[in-house]
Amino acid sequence: MPTNPLPTTLWIPASDEATDTPAGHVLPDWAVARAELEFCARTGHRRPGMLRVAIADTGCGMDARTSCTAHDSTGCAQTPGRPAVILAELHPDTVPSAPVSTAYGPGERGAIDDGWPGFFHRAHRVLPADGLLLIAARQRRESGRLTDPLGLLIATARTAGFRYLQHIAVVHGHLDGDRINPAPPDPGTPELIHSDLLVLSPVRTAQ
């Protein structure tokens, strides 16, 4: 049975908001602030803070090398060790371009804890039942063409027990009438003027 695609929401910075993307991150600061406002301090759904993680590689021990920043400027009460919202920014060089095998086999003990499958499983364990996982990613150039990682990321997240709720396109540039003045986040991909923000929620099995 065919399924209807989720609608895409467009986020565009205000004219006075800087579009620069900090080194090692995917989203500009204005988009992070908006994500915090939308998902951490939503009226009637106050959540205990947002953890922003910048993932630069998926090798063994990736968690120890991942930069983490706790955001609590909205006044949400913090719950130590258990954020209700995780914003994971995936560096383009780390996003998958082919399915990752998580099957155990000879010499593969613990393989499911590596790479993106392991990340999504760990995030599922950390988040509370009403928590949210926000995945920020963008296309990268391979063999002269831009490749889109979203399909594989969503499939891997669903395998780990997440439900895909929303797709947000974050524009890198300002509106000028009916046009966009682009501000590409990566000089190597000047045609890329948006990043993708996926909103996922953990599915819990009834006990």
C-alpha positions as CSV (number, residue, x, y, z in Angstrom):
1,M,0.0,0.0,0.0
2,P,1.5,3.4,-1.0
3,T,2.2,5.8,1.8
4,N,1.9,9.6,1.7
5,P,5.3,11.4,2.1
6,L,5.6,13.6,5.2
7,P,5.2,17.3,4.4
8,T,8.5,19.3,4.4
9,T,8.7,22.4,6.5
10,L,10.9,25.3,5.3
11,W,13.0,27.3,7.8
12,I,14.5,30.6,6.5
13,P,16.5,32.9,8.7
14,A,15.3,36.4,9.5
15,S,17.0,39.2,7.7
16,D,19.1,40.1,10.8
17,E,20.2,36.5,11.6
18,A,23.7,35.4,10.6
19,T,23.8,32.4,8.3
20,D,27.4,31.3,9.2
21,T,27.7,27.7,10.2
22,P,30.2,27.0,13.0
23,A,33.1,24.7,12.1
24,G,32.3,21.1,12.8
25,H,28.5,21.7,12.7
26,V,25.7,21.3,10.2
27,L,23.3,24.0,11.3
28,P,23.8,27.7,11.8
29,D,23.1,29.0,15.3
30,W,19.8,30.6,14.4
31,A,18.4,27.2,13.4
32,V,19.7,25.6,16.6
33,A,17.9,28.3,18.6
34,R,14.7,27.8,16.6
35,A,14.9,24.0,17.2
36,E,15.3,24.6,20.9
37,L,12.3,26.9,20.9
38,E,10.2,24.6,18.8
39,F,11.0,21.3,20.5
40,C,12.3,22.1,24.0
41,A,10.0,24.9,25.2
42,R,6.9,24.3,23.1
43,T,3.9,25.7,24.9
44,G,2.3,23.0,27.0
45,H,5.2,20.6,26.3
46,R,8.1,21.9,28.4
47,R,11.0,19.5,28.0
48,P,14.1,19.2,30.2
49,G,16.7,20.7,27.9
50,M,18.4,19.8,24.6
51,L,21.7,18.1,24.1
52,R,23.5,19.2,20.9
53,V,26.1,16.7,19.7
54,A,28.4,17.2,16.7
55,I,29.5,13.8,15.2
56,A,32.7,13.9,13.2
57,D,33.2,10.1,12.8
58,T,31.6,6.8,13.5
59,G,34.6,4.7,14.4
60,C,35.0,2.6,17.5
61,G,34.7,4.8,20.6
62,M,32.9,7.6,18.6
63,D,31.0,8.7,21.8
64,A,34.3,9.7,23.5
65,R,35.2,12.0,20.5
66,T,31.8,13.6,20.0
67,S,31.4,17.2,21.0
68,C,28.4,17.8,23.3
69,T,26.8,21.0,24.4
70,A,23.8,21.2,26.8
71,H,21.3,23.9,25.9
72,D,19.1,25.1,28.7
73,S,18.7,28.8,27.9
74,T,14.9,28.4,27.6
75,G,14.5,27.9,31.3
76,C,13.7,24.2,31.0
77,A,14.7,22.2,34.0
78,Q,17.6,19.9,33.3
79,T,17.5,16.2,34.1
80,P,21.1,15.0,34.5
81,G,22.1,12.3,32.0
82,R,18.7,12.1,30.4
83,P,18.0,14.9,27.9
84,A,14.5,15.0,26.4
85,V,15.8,16.3,23.1
86,I,19.0,15.3,21.3
87,L,20.1,17.3,18.3
88,A,22.7,15.3,16.4
89,E,24.6,17.1,13.7
90,L,26.2,14.6,11.3
91,H,29.2,15.8,9.4
92,P,28.8,15.1,5.7
93,D,31.9,12.9,5.7
94,T,30.3,10.6,8.2
95,V,26.9,10.0,6.7
96,P,26.3,6.5,5.2
97,S,26.4,6.0,1.4
98,A,25.6,2.3,1.6
99,P,23.5,0.1,4.0
100,V,25.4,-0.9,7.1
101,S,25.3,-4.6,8.1
102,T,24.5,-5.1,11.8
103,A,24.4,-8.9,11.7
104,Y,26.6,-10.7,14.2
105,G,29.0,-13.3,12.7
106,P,32.4,-14.7,13.3
107,G,34.7,-12.0,14.7
108,E,31.8,-9.4,14.7
109,R,30.9,-9.5,18.3
110,G,29.6,-6.1,19.3
111,A,29.4,-4.9,15.8
112,I,25.9,-3.5,16.3
113,D,27.4,-0.9,18.7
114,D,29.5,0.6,15.9
115,G,28.6,3.2,13.3
116,W,25.1,4.6,12.8
117,P,23.2,1.5,13.9
118,G,25.0,1.7,17.3
119,F,24.4,5.5,17.6
120,F,20.6,5.2,17.0
121,H,20.3,2.3,19.4
122,R,22.2,4.2,22.1
123,A,20.1,7.3,21.5
124,H,16.9,5.2,21.8
125,R,18.1,3.9,25.2
126,V,18.9,7.4,26.5
127,L,15.8,9.3,25.5
128,P,12.6,9.2,27.6
129,A,9.4,7.9,26.1
130,D,8.3,11.4,25.1
131,G,11.7,12.5,24.0
132,L,12.8,13.6,20.5
133,L,15.9,12.9,18.4
134,L,16.7,15.6,15.8
135,I,19.1,14.6,13.0
136,A,20.8,17.4,11.1
137,A,22.5,16.3,7.9
138,R,23.2,17.5,4.4
139,Q,24.2,16.1,1.0
140,R,27.9,15.5,0.1
141,R,29.7,15.3,-3.1
142,E,30.7,11.8,-4.3
143,S,32.2,11.2,-7.8
144,G,31.2,14.7,-8.8
145,R,27.6,14.3,-7.7
146,L,25.7,15.3,-4.6
147,T,24.4,12.3,-2.7
148,D,21.4,12.3,-0.3
149,P,21.9,10.2,3.0
150,L,18.3,10.7,4.3
151,G,16.9,7.4,3.1
152,L,19.5,5.3,4.8
153,L,19.5,7.4,8.0
154,I,15.7,7.0,8.3
155,A,15.8,3.3,7.6
156,T,18.6,2.8,10.2
157,A,16.6,4.9,12.8
158,R,13.5,2.9,12.2
159,T,15.4,-0.3,12.7
160,A,16.6,1.0,16.1
161,G,13.0,1.8,17.1
162,F,12.3,5.4,16.1
163,R,9.3,6.8,14.4
164,Y,9.9,9.4,11.6
165,L,7.7,12.5,12.4
166,Q,8.8,15.5,10.3
167,H,11.3,16.8,7.7
168,I,12.5,20.3,7.9
169,A,14.6,22.0,5.2
170,V,16.9,24.6,6.8
171,V,17.8,27.3,4.2
172,H,21.4,28.6,4.1
173,G,20.7,32.1,2.8
174,H,18.4,35.1,3.1
175,L,15.2,36.0,1.2
176,D,15.5,38.8,-1.3
177,G,12.0,39.4,-2.7
178,D,11.1,36.1,-4.3
179,R,14.7,35.0,-4.5
180,I,17.2,33.5,-2.0
181,N,20.7,35.0,-1.7
182,P,22.6,31.8,-0.9
183,A,25.2,31.4,1.8
184,P,26.5,27.9,1.3
185,P,27.9,26.2,4.4
186,D,30.7,24.5,2.5
187,P,32.7,26.2,-0.2
188,G,33.2,22.9,-1.9
189,T,29.5,22.6,-2.6
190,P,28.4,26.1,-3.7
191,E,25.1,24.7,-5.1
192,L,24.1,23.4,-1.7
193,I,21.9,26.0,0.0
194,H,19.9,23.8,2.5
195,S,20.5,21.2,5.2
196,D,18.0,18.7,6.4
197,L,16.6,18.3,9.9
198,L,14.7,15.0,10.7
199,V,12.5,14.8,13.7
200,L,12.2,11.3,15.3
201,S,10.5,9.9,18.4
202,P,11.4,6.6,20.2
203,V,8.8,3.9,20.0
204,R,8.4,2.0,23.3
205,T,7.0,-1.5,23.6
206,A,4.3,-1.8,26.1
207,Q,5.4,-3.7,29.2
